[in-house]
Amino acid sequence: MNKIGFFRSVSLKLVVVYILLLIIALLLIGVFFTNSLENQLIQNTSESLESNMKWLEQSLAQEFEEDRSPTDPTLEEDIADLLKNYSEGNTTKIQVIDTQRQLVGTNELSDNDTVGARITDNNIVQAITNNGFPDQSKLNIVIDADSGDRTLKSYYNIEGTDSNGDNELLGLIYVRTSIEPVYSQLKSTNLIFLRATFIALIFAAILGILIARAITKPIKEMQKQARIMATGDFSKRVNVYGEDEIGQLARTFNHMNDELRQAHMRTEGERRKLSSVLSHMSDGVIATDRNGAITLMNAPAESLIGRSADEVRGQFLIEVLNLNEKIVDITEIQETGSIIIDMSDDDQYLLLRCNFSIVQDEYEQISGFITVISDVTEQEQIEQERREFVSNVSHELRTPLTTMRSYLEALTDGAWKDESIAPQFLDVTQQETDRMIRLVNDLLQLSRMDSSNYTMEWERINFVDFFHHVIDRFEMNKREDIAFERYLPKEEAFISIDKDKIMQVLDNIISNAIKYSPDGGTIRFRLRKDSQKLLISISDEGMGIAYEKLDKIFERFYRTDKARTRKLGGTGLGLAIARDLVEAHHGVIWAESKEGRGTTVLFTIPLNRKRGEVR
């Protein structure tokens, strides 16, 4: 594992986050402080101006109301004397206007020539018309058009008392004072604050690096220990530096280390046991992952397939066992159950039976597959010989059938006149003829299925309607003391099958159910559909089958009760034919039974058939 540099480490991220939080806090404090200081300075300036203007307003009111003789100074001269106190610094401009809109005084010497001129300011004209400003104390901050400075602008009423004691407007005061000194002071204050912020950030960065290193040191130790644990060494432990969250994490990490050591020891013990079991098994065992890649194979499996475990490890099971023609996808194994594969070569004839099972995890998801391989060459040879025997017998039986037909012809020609033997002879001949014809037909059916050119006539049908049709046909001709119960879904279930072959499967199973049903018995038909297959079951209430005989009822010529089967006319081939036909559809057939409680025969048909699929 590559070492993590400082610029990619958690330490840098902690320092950056720490500094960013500090910057945000300082910015918020600076904005709040600057705004508060600005408002306070402007408020102080406004209050000072308000105070001065109130005194000036009173003084001007006295001047406006004073009676003057020809020898006394004029109103303009008295007002000029009053305004001299406001000429220093030239930061405040004051104009006094009478009710005739004439300028009667100003504090700016440069504007003395305009005294006596009429004022055209709309605000003043409107104020005189409306008998003064309604709100004298209202201040506005405006930008001076000449200098570009920010200024406070306001108007004040000069009021007196008329002869009736009522207030009357004597004139107006227009005031405009510059507040640029306030902003100059703010600028100086902000510079001081920025210098202090920069110094604070430097100290904060140094402190953040030290804190980050103190936090990440235990984490780096746990990272180092984790790499050691990955190699299988659980002997070391990490240091615990405190009782905070990181200290508790270190304690938990040490506890996990102890638990992993114990689990590793248990796993190693189980692995050795499993290795011993696999080594001493006579059957071969192959384990794969969920994708079908081989992960484990014991010595008997190596001997049977002729390849070593190291050679096939990582290869796909389907390719190693040459299952490409029988299985397209590894997930089909769980429905296949068992397959016979031919591993013969020029020197040896070898047939292997592969039994498949799935391995599920705690979430019931497929995590792998187990394949058990056994040598069934001898058993298959015996089965092959029996198949050949059936094929030969089916042809040999035609000779006695021909003889029986000859007897029938003889009876037709006149032997029937002997009333003592003719009826009995005819009855026996007819029964044996029917039995042998059924046997021959079954044998020929099996022979055709065993041949390599056996093909299927696929047809897509609604299996629910098809199943109802088959049941209706039997229900019309069944014994009156037998009841049929159907548990079929109402929705459609379309599937591609060979209609005649599946009808023969159902005929054989239903015929057996009717044969072995007791008087007053019930035969139940069920159909269930899932995402991958159809499940069909037919249950009777007959005598049942012993558990150890269930697997044999699908073998050819096998009868659970030979005397009863012959009495009922069975040949022992019906279920064997049904099995081969179901397997030709890539389905599975089996039986469930308890003695004295009846038998249920079940089979499945996959919903999706691969294109070009033949048997």
C-alpha positions in Angstrom: 0.0 0.0 0.0 1.4 3.4 -1.0 2.2 6.0 1.6 -0.3 8.9 1.7 1.3 12.3 1.3 0.5 15.3 3.5 -1.5 17.0 0.7 -3.8 13.9 0.4 -4.0 13.1 4.1 -6.8 13.6 6.7 -4.4 16.0 8.6 -4.5 18.5 5.8 -8.3 18.2 5.5 -8.7 18.8 9.2 -6.4 21.9 9.0 -8.3 23.3 6.0 -11.7 22.7 7.6 -10.4 24.3 10.9 -9.0 27.4 9.1 -12.1 27.7 6.9 -14.3 27.7 9.9 -12.1 30.3 11.6 -12.2 32.5 8.4 -16.0 32.3 8.3 -16.2 33.2 11.9 -13.9 36.1 11.5 -15.7 37.3 8.4 -19.0 37.2 10.2 -17.5 39.1 13.2 -15.9 41.6 10.9 -19.1 42.3 8.9 -21.1 42.6 12.1 -18.5 44.9 13.7 -18.1 47.1 10.6 -21.8 47.5 10.1 -22.4 48.2 13.8 -19.5 50.8 13.8 -20.8 52.4 10.6 -24.3 52.7 11.9 -23.0 54.1 15.2 -20.8 56.7 13.6 -23.5 57.9 11.3 -25.9 58.0 14.2 -23.5 60.1 16.2 -23.0 62.5 13.3 -26.8 62.7 12.8 -27.5 63.3 16.5 -24.8 66.1 16.5 -26.3 67.7 13.4 -29.8 67.4 14.9 -28.7 69.1 18.1 -27.0 72.0 16.2 -29.9 72.5 13.9 -32.4 72.7 16.7 -30.4 75.5 18.3 -30.0 77.2 14.9 -33.7 76.8 14.2 -34.6 78.6 17.4 -32.1 81.4 16.8 -33.4 81.9 13.2 -37.0 82.0 14.4 -36.1 84.9 16.7 -34.4 86.8 13.9 -37.4 86.3 11.6 -39.9 87.6 14.3 -37.7 90.5 15.4 -39.1 94.0 14.6 -36.3 96.0 12.9 -35.9 99.8 12.5 -34.2 101.3 9.5 -31.0 101.7 11.5 -30.9 98.1 12.6 -29.0 95.4 10.8 -31.0 93.7 8.1 -32.3 90.1 8.4 -29.7 88.9 6.0 -26.9 90.4 8.0 -28.1 88.9 11.3 -28.5 85.5 9.7 -25.0 85.8 8.2 -23.6 86.5 11.7 -25.4 83.4 13.0 -24.0 81.2 10.2 -20.4 82.2 10.7 -20.1 79.5 13.4 -20.8 76.8 10.8 -18.2 78.0 8.2 -15.2 76.3 9.7 -14.0 73.1 8.0 -16.5 73.6 5.2 -18.0 70.1 5.7 -21.5 71.4 6.3 -23.5 73.5 3.9 -26.5 75.5 5.4 -29.0 77.5 3.5 -31.8 79.6 5.0 -34.9 80.3 2.8 -37.8 82.5 3.6 -41.4 81.8 2.7 -41.0 83.7 -0.6 -38.4 81.1 -1.7 -35.6 83.6 -1.4 -32.2 82.6 -0.1 -31.7 84.9 2.9 -28.5 83.3 4.2 -25.8 80.7 3.7 -22.6 79.6 5.6 -20.5 79.3 2.5 -18.7 82.5 1.6 -18.6 81.5 -2.1 -22.4 81.5 -2.2 -22.9 85.0 -0.6 -23.6 86.4 -4.1 -26.6 84.2 -4.4 -28.3 85.6 -1.3 -31.7 87.1 -2.4 -32.0 84.7 -5.3 -35.2 82.6 -5.6 -34.8 78.9 -4.8 -36.1 76.4 -7.5 -35.7 73.2 -5.5 -38.9 71.2 -5.9 -38.7 69.9 -2.3 -38.5 73.5 -1.0 -41.3 74.8 -3.3 -43.6 71.9 -2.2 -42.7 72.4 1.5 -43.6 76.2 1.4 -46.8 75.3 -0.5 -47.7 72.7 2.2 -46.8 75.0 5.1 -43.5 73.2 5.9 -42.0 69.7 5.9 -44.1 67.1 7.8 -41.0 65.3 9.1 -38.2 67.7 10.0 -35.8 65.1 11.5 -35.7 62.8 8.5 -32.1 62.4 7.2 -31.1 61.0 3.8 -27.7 59.9 2.7 -27.0 61.1 -0.9 -24.0 61.4 -3.2 -22.9 64.9 -3.9 -23.1 65.6 -7.6 -20.0 67.9 -7.6 -17.6 66.2 -5.2 -18.9 62.6 -5.3 -18.8 62.5 -1.5 -21.4 60.8 0.6 -23.4 63.5 2.5 -26.3 63.7 5.0 -29.1 65.8 3.6 -32.1 67.2 5.5 -34.6 70.1 5.7 -35.9 71.9 8.8 -38.9 74.2 9.4 -38.4 77.7 11.0 -41.6 78.2 12.8 -43.0 81.1 14.8 -46.3 82.2 16.4 -48.8 84.4 14.7 -51.1 87.0 16.4 -53.6 84.3 17.2 -51.1 82.1 19.0 -50.9 79.5 16.1 -47.7 78.1 14.6 -46.8 79.7 11.3 -44.0 78.9 8.8 -41.3 81.6 8.8 -38.8 79.9 6.6 -36.8 76.7 5.9 -33.3 75.4 6.6 -31.5 73.2 4.1 -28.6 71.3 5.5 -26.0 69.1 3.8 -23.0 67.7 5.6 -20.3 65.4 4.4 -19.8 62.0 6.1 -16.7 60.9 4.2 -14.6 61.3 7.5 -16.8 58.5 8.9 -15.9 56.1 6.1 -12.3 57.1 6.3 -12.3 56.1 10.0 -14.1 52.8 9.0 -11.4 52.1 6.4 -8.7 52.5 9.0 -10.5 50.3 11.4 -11.0 47.6 8.7 -7.3 47.6 7.9 -6.4 47.0 11.6 -9.0 44.2 11.7 -7.5 42.5 8.6 -4.0 42.6 10.0 -5.2 41.0 13.2 -7.1 38.4 11.2 -4.0 37.5 9.1 -1.9 37.0 12.3 -4.7 34.9 13.9 -4.9 32.7 10.9 -1.1 32.0 10.9 -1.3 30.9 14.6 -4.5 28.9 13.9 -2.8 27.0 11.0 0.2 26.1 13.2 -2.2 25.0 16.0 -4.4 23.1 13.5 -1.4 21.1 12.2 -0.5 20.1 15.7 -4.0 19.1 16.6 -4.5 17.2 13.3 -1.3 15.2 13.9 -2.4 14.3 17.4 -5.8 13.1 16.1 -4.5 11.1 13.1 -1.5 9.4 14.9 -3.7 6.7 16.4 -5.5 6.2 13.1 -2.2 5.7 11.3 -1.2 3.1 13.9 -4.5 1.3 13.3 -4.0 1.5 9.5 -0.5 -0.1 9.9 -1.9 -2.8 12.2 -4.7 -3.5 9.7 -2.1 -4.2 7.0 -0.3 -6.6 9.4 -3.6 -8.4 10.2 -4.2 -8.8 6.5 -1.1 -11.0 6.3 -2.6 -13.3 9.1 -0.5 -11.9 12.0 -2.8 -11.1 14.9 -0.1 -10.9 17.6 0.3 -7.1 17.7 -2.0 -4.5 19.3 -2.5 -0.8 18.8 -1.7 1.8 21.6 -4.6 3.4 23.4 -3.8 7.1 24.0 -6.9 8.2 25.9 -10.5 7.6 26.8 -12.1 9.7 24.1 -13.8 8.4 20.9 -10.4 7.6 19.2 -9.3 5.8 22.4 -12.5 3.8 22.4 -12.0 3.0 18.6 -8.5 1.7 19.5 -9.9 -0.5 22.2 -12.6 -1.8 19.8 -9.9 -2.4 17.1 -7.9 -4.5 19.6 -11.0 -6.4 20.5 -11.7 -7.1 16.8 -8.1 -8.3 16.5 -8.7 -10.8 19.2 -12.0 -12.0 17.7 -10.4 -12.3 14.2 -7.6 -14.4 15.7 -10.1 -16.8 17.3 -12.2 -16.9 14.1 -9.0 -17.5 12.0 -8.1 -20.4 14.3 -11.6 -21.9 14.0 -11.6 -21.5 10.2 -8.2 -23.1 9.9 -9.4 -26.0 12.0 -12.5 -26.4 9.9 -10.5 -26.2 6.7 -8.2 -29.0 7.9 -11.2 -31.1 8.8 -12.8 -30.5 5.4 -9.5 -31.2 3.6 -9.2 -34.5 5.5 -12.8 -35.5 4.6 -12.4 -34.6 1.0 -9.1 -36.5 0.8 -10.7 -39.7 2.1 -13.9 -39.6 0.0 -14.3 -42.2 -2.7 -16.4 -39.8 -4.8 -15.0 -36.8 -6.5 -16.0 -33.3 -5.2 -15.7 -30.1 -7.2 -16.6 -26.7 -5.6 -17.2 -23.5 -7.7 -18.0 -19.9 -7.0 -21.3 -18.3 -8.0 -20.1 -17.9 -11.6 -19.2 -21.5 -12.0 -15.4 -21.1 -11.8 -13.7 -24.0 -10.0 -12.2 -23.2 -6.6 -11.6 -26.6 -5.0 -11.3 -30.2 -6.2 -10.3 -33.3 -4.3 -8.0 -36.2 -5.3 -10.8 -38.6 -6.5 -12.2 -35.9 -8.8 -8.7 -35.4 -10.2 -8.4 -39.1 -10.9 -11.9 -39.3 -12.5 -11.5 -36.3 -14.9 -7.8 -36.9 -15.5 -6.7 -33.3 -14.6 -5.1 -31.8 -11.5 -6.7 -29.2 -9.2 -4.1 -26.6 -10.0 -4.7 -27.1 -13.8 -8.5 -26.5 -13.6 -8.6 -23.9 -10.8 -10.3 -20.8 -12.2 -11.8 -22.6 -15.2 -15.5 -23.0 -15.6 -17.2 -26.2 -14.5 -19.3 -26.4 -17.6 -16.2 -26.4 -19.9 -14.2 -28.8 -17.7 -17.0 -31.4 -17.6 -18.1 -30.8 -21.2 -21.6 -29.8 -20.2 -22.0 -27.2 -23.0 -24.6 -29.2 -24.9 -26.7 -30.0 -21.8 -26.4 -26.8 -19.7 -26.2 -23.3 -21.2 -25.9 -21.4 -18.0 -24.5 -22.4 -14.6 -27.7 -21.4 -12.9 -29.5 -24.2 -14.6 -27.6 -26.7 -12.5 -29.9 -26.3 -9.5 -32.8 -27.6 -11.6 -30.8 -30.3 -13.3 -30.1 -32.3 -10.2 -28.1 -35.1 -11.9 -26.4 -35.6 -15.2 -24.5 -38.5 -16.8 -21.5 -37.3 -18.8 -19.3 -39.3 -21.1 -15.6 -38.9 -20.4 -14.5 -41.8 -22.6 -11.4 -41.8 -24.8 -9.7 -44.2 -27.1 -8.3 -46.3 -24.2 -11.2 -46.2 -21.7 -14.9 -46.2 -21.6 -15.9 -43.9 -18.8 -19.3 -42.6 -17.7 -19.6 -40.2 -14.7 -22.7 -39.2 -12.8 -22.6 -35.6 -11.6 -24.9 -34.6 -8.8 -25.3 -30.8 -8.3 -26.2 -28.8 -5.3 -26.1 -25.1 -4.5 -24.5 -23.3 -1.7 -26.4 -20.3 -0.2 -25.2 -17.4 2.0 -26.9 -16.0 5.0 -29.2 -14.0 2.7 -30.3 -17.1 0.8 -28.4 -16.0 -2.3 -26.4 -18.5 -4.4 -22.7 -18.2 -3.4 -21.4 -21.3 -5.2 -22.1 -24.9 -6.4 -21.0 -28.3 -5.3 -20.6 -31.1 -7.8 -20.2 -34.7 -6.6 -18.8 -37.1 -9.3 -19.1 -40.8 -9.2 -18.1 -43.5 -11.7 -21.3 -45.1 -13.1 -19.8 -46.8 -16.1 -20.8 -50.3 -15.0 -24.4 -49.3 -14.1 -24.8 -47.4 -17.4 -23.6 -50.4 -19.3 -26.2 -52.6 -17.6 -28.9 -50.0 -18.4 -27.7 -49.8 -22.0 -28.0 -53.6 -22.3 -31.5 -53.5 -20.9 -32.4 -50.8 -23.4 -31.2 -52.9 -26.2 -33.1 -55.8 -24.8 -36.3 -53.8 -24.8 -35.7 -52.8 -28.4 -35.2 -56.4 -29.5 -38.1 -57.7 -27.5 -40.5 -55.1 -29.0 -39.8 -56.7 -32.4 -39.9 -60.3 -31.2 -43.3 -59.9 -29.7 -44.9 -59.3 -33.1 -44.5 -63.1 -33.8 -46.9 -64.3 -31.1 -49.2 -61.4 -32.0 -49.4 -62.8 -35.6 -50.1 -66.3 -34.2 -52.9 -65.0 -32.1 -54.4 -63.3 -35.1 -54.2 -66.6 -36.9 -56.2 -68.3 -34.2 -58.8 -65.6 -34.5 -59.0 -66.2 -38.2 -59.4 -69.9 -37.6 -62.2 -69.1 -35.1 -63.8 -66.9 -37.7 -63.6 -69.7 -40.3 -65.7 -72.1 -38.2 -64.0 -73.0 -34.9 -66.4 -70.6 -33.1 -69.1 -73.3 -33.5 -67.6 -75.3 -30.7 -69.5 -73.6 -27.9 -67.4 -75.3 -25.1 -64.1 -73.6 -25.9 -64.7 -70.9 -28.4 -65.9 -68.1 -26.0 -63.2 -68.7 -23.5 -60.5 -68.9 -26.3 -61.7 -65.7 -27.8 -61.8 -63.9 -24.4 -58.2 -64.9 -23.4 -56.9 -64.2 -26.9 -58.4 -60.8 -26.9 -57.0 -59.9 -23.5 -53.5 -61.1 -24.3 -53.6 -59.3 -27.6 -54.5 -56.0 -26.0 -51.9 -56.4 -23.3 -49.2 -57.3 -25.8 -50.1 -54.5 -28.1 -49.9 -52.1 -25.2 -46.5 -53.5 -24.3 -45.2 -53.3 -27.8 -46.4 -49.7 -28.2 -44.6 -48.8 -24.9 -41.5 -50.6 -25.9 -41.5 -48.9 -29.3 -42.0 -45.5 -27.7 -39.0 -46.0 -25.4 -36.9 -47.2 -28.3 -37.8 -44.1 -30.3 -36.9 -41.9 -27.4 -33.5 -43.6 -26.9 -32.6 -43.1 -30.6 -30.4 -40.2 -31.5 -32.9 -38.8 -34.1 -35.7 -38.3 -31.7 -37.1 -34.8 -32.3 -39.7 -32.6 -30.6 -42.5 -30.8 -32.3 -42.6 -27.5 -30.3 -45.8 -25.6 -30.0 -46.7 -22.5 -27.9 -50.0 -23.1 -26.0 -51.8 -21.9 -22.9 -51.1 -24.8 -20.5 -54.0 -24.0 -18.2 -56.5 -24.6 -21.1 -54.6 -27.7 -22.2 -54.5 -29.2 -18.7 -58.3 -28.6 -18.4 -58.8 -30.3 -21.8 -56.9 -33.4 -20.7 -58.7 -33.6 -17.4 -62.1 -33.2 -19.1 -61.3 -36.1 -21.4 -60.7 -38.4 -18.4 -63.6 -37.1 -16.4 -66.1 -38.1 -19.1 -64.9 -41.8 -18.9 -63.8 -42.2 -15.3 -65.4 -44.4 -12.7 -68.4 -42.8 -11.0 -67.0 -43.4 -7.5 -63.9 -41.2 -8.2 -64.0 -37.5 -7.7 -61.8 -34.9 -9.5 -60.7 -31.7 -7.8 -58.9 -29.0 -9.8 -56.6 -26.3 -8.3 -55.6 -24.5 -11.5 -54.9 -20.7 -11.7 -57.3 -18.5 -13.6 -54.6 -16.5 -15.4 -53.0 -17.8 -18.6 -49.7 -19.7 -18.6 -48.1 -19.8 -22.1 -45.3 -22.3 -22.7 -43.6 -24.0 -25.6 -44.0 -27.8 -25.5 -44.5 -30.9 -27.7 -48.3 -31.1 -27.1 -48.6 -34.8 -27.9 -45.7 -35.8 -25.7 -46.9 -33.9 -22.7 -50.4 -35.2 -23.2 -48.9 -38.7 -23.1 -47.2 -37.8 -19.9 -50.4 -36.6 -18.3 -52.3 -39.7 -19.7 -49.9 -42.1 -18.1 -49.9 -40.3 -14.7 -53.7 -39.8 -14.6 -54.3 -43.4 -15.7 -52.2 -44.7 -12.9 -54.0 -42.4 -10.4 -57.4 -43.8 -11.6 -56.1 -47.4 -11.4 -54.9 -47.1 -7.9 -57.6 -44.9 -6.5 -59.9 -46.7 -4.0 -63.7 -46.5 -4.2 -64.8 -43.0 -3.2 -61.3 -41.6 -3.7 -60.4 -38.1 -4.9 -57.8 -37.2 -7.5 -56.5 -33.7 -7.2 -54.9 -31.7 -10.0 -52.6 -28.7 -9.3 -50.7 -26.2 -11.4 -48.3 -23.5 -10.1 -46.3 -21.0 -12.1 -43.2 -19.1 -11.0 -40.7 -17.0 -13.0 -38.8 -19.9 -14.4 -41.0 -23.0 -14.7 -44.4 -24.7 -14.4 -45.0 -27.2 -11.6 -47.7 -29.8 -12.3 -48.9 -32.3 -9.7 -51.5 -35.1 -9.7 -52.4 -36.7 -6.4 -54.5 -39.8 -5.6 -55.6 -41.5 -2.4 -54.4 -45.0 -3.3 -52.3 -47.4 -1.3 -49.2 -45.3 -1.6 -45.5 -46.3 -2.1 -42.8 -47.1 0.4 -40.1 -44.4 0.7 -37.3 -46.7 -0.4 -39.2 -47.5 -3.6 -40.0 -44.0 -4.7 -36.9 -43.5 -6.8 -37.5 -46.8 -8.6 -41.0 -46.3 -9.9 -39.6 -44.4 -12.9 -37.4 -47.3 -13.9 -38.5 -49.5 -16.8 -40.5 -52.7 -15.9 -40.5 -51.8 -12.2 -43.7 -52.6 -10.3 -44.3 -51.9 -6.7 -46.9 -54.6 -6.5 -46.5 -57.0 -9.5 -49.6 -59.1 -8.9 -51.9 -56.0 -8.5 -50.3 -54.3 -11.5 -50.8 -57.2 -13.8 -54.4 -57.5 -12.6 -55.0 -53.9 -13.5 -53.3 -54.2 -16.8 -50.1 -52.3 -16.3 -46.9 -52.8 -18.2 -44.4 -51.1 -15.9 -43.4 -48.6 -18.6 -45.8 -45.7 -18.2 -43.9 -43.7 -15.7 -40.6 -44.5 -17.4 -42.0 -43.1 -20.6 -43.3 -40.0 -18.7 -39.9 -39.5 -17.2 -38.1 -39.5 -20.6 -40.7 -37.2 -22.1 -40.4 -34.7 -19.3 -36.6 -34.8 -19.4 -36.8 -34.2 -23.2 -38.5 -30.9 -22.2 -35.6 -30.2 -19.8 -37.9 -30.7 -16.9 -37.8 -32.9 -13.8 -40.3 -35.5 -12.6 -40.5 -37.1 -9.1 -43.0 -38.6 -6.7 -44.0 -38.1 -3.1 -45.9 -40.7 -1.2 -46.7 -42.3 2.2 -48.0 -45.8 2.4 -51.8 -45.9 2.9 -52.1 -42.1 2.2 -51.8 -42.0 -1.6 -49.2 -40.8 -4.0 -48.5 -37.4 -5.7 -46.6 -37.3 -9.0 -45.0 -34.0 -9.8 -43.1 -32.7 -12.8 -41.7 -29.3 -14.0 -41.4 -27.8 -17.4 -39.1 -24.7 -17.9 -41.0 -21.6 -19.3 -38.1 -20.5 -21.5 -36.8 -22.9 -24.2 -33.5 -22.1 -25.9 -33.8 -21.6 -29.6 -32.8 -24.6 -31.7 -33.2 -26.9 -28.7 -33.6 -30.6 -29.5 -33.3 -33.8 -27.5 
